[in-house]
Amino acid sequence: MEFKKIENHDSGEKIYSLIKKMFPICRSITGNGVRKTLKIIKNNIPIVIKEIPSGTQVFDWTIPKEWNIKKAYIKNSKGEKIVDFKKSNLHVLNYSIPIHKKMSLKELKPHLHTLPEYPDWIPYLTSYYKERWGFCLTHNQYTNLNDDTYEVFIDSSLKDGLLTFGELLIKGETKDEVLFSCYLCHPSLCNDNLSGVSLLTFLAKYLLKQKLKYSYRFLFIPETIGAITWLSLNEKNVHKIKHGLVATCVGDPGNSTYKKSRIGDTLIDKAVEKVLIDSEQPYKIVDFFPSGSDERQFCSPGFNLPIGSLVRTLYGNFPEYHTSADNLDFIKHKALEDSFKKYLDTIFILENNKTYINTNSKCEPQLGKRGLYQTLGSQKNNALIQDALMWTLNMADGTNSTLDIASKSKMKFKTIKEATDILEKNNLLKNMDSQCTNMDLNFGQLTNNTLQKQ
Ligand code: ZN
């Protein structure tokens, strides 16, 4: 069994086109927009769609009423629609209660929201837990409003209903899980976070065709309330999660950023750091902080899961964030492709990180008599692999993993992996994980059978 990593040069294009398909849908934390989006995802990967009723208590929170919207506009006294939900679903304050009323500009103004510093952009605002109504518009639209009588119409509904999310478990050899989570509650916004939704869809699609050591769980949930709901429903099983990432903002042209898990030095933290170093591109690593996305819930002290977040420009740090400028022009194929590759590289490390013991540890083994030098290819590559062989033989004392050796030698993970492969083939290394893996495997099969019976 070995996880294979294939260079996929059209992944950026595919991820982008799925984003384009999902972009027009008006989403929120509940409602038909989420259902439509999950249906599109389900056309690509076999997610299971789950629905939890409004009013359900999830830890300290209550699942809110379900929100849906058909249309919304503001008309002036001439009957002209001066703000229309049809043109951009950001125009309506997300979760607005229904209203149909005529009013003066003075009465209307407290319900209007703009971004004076970017007068052409529509801000994205929500009011999930306080019932109100409002419109978001460009500051230019706002400054053009005259003293007039306006007809305000929001054809929405806020009723007891369901909170909807999607989940996919890809079973590997062991019951240990890697969690990939993203949120699908934002309306027409690309980087935050259709980029994460689409990237994870293609990541799952890719993993479905692989033989895997770990099991992989994918969550497509509304932000915050979705993560809280999922954790509340799955509290008994979260101990299976050994590594994880929250995928968001993976399509902007900025450099990669990694936000560490709350624990800070887990395998996922080290693996992503190594991926970023090995990429030879500029990057940033930031410590965990308690604001942000769903890592807030996964890394709350009662769970404290080894989950970080691999993004490009961190949410809030790009001006387009939560505005109509976070659109299909803002995200780039190349950036999506690069992010996808970094997620795959991280999985490659998780799947292939093993601990070995040198079977010939008293002085160096004679490599020449084993014919290893002749098989090493070009001069430059030869020296590199030879160096990797020396590092591996020396560090393989049963305590250092492939990742440890790669980090200490400052060589790429894939180079050390190549060296361990050569040495293992020549019986100079013994994999220390094999016994554990077999045990895990048996246990995993037991668990799977038990699950199937339920
Ligand atoms: Zn957001």
Residues whose N, C-alpha, C, O or C-beta is under 5 A from the ligand:
A	BS01	ZN	D192
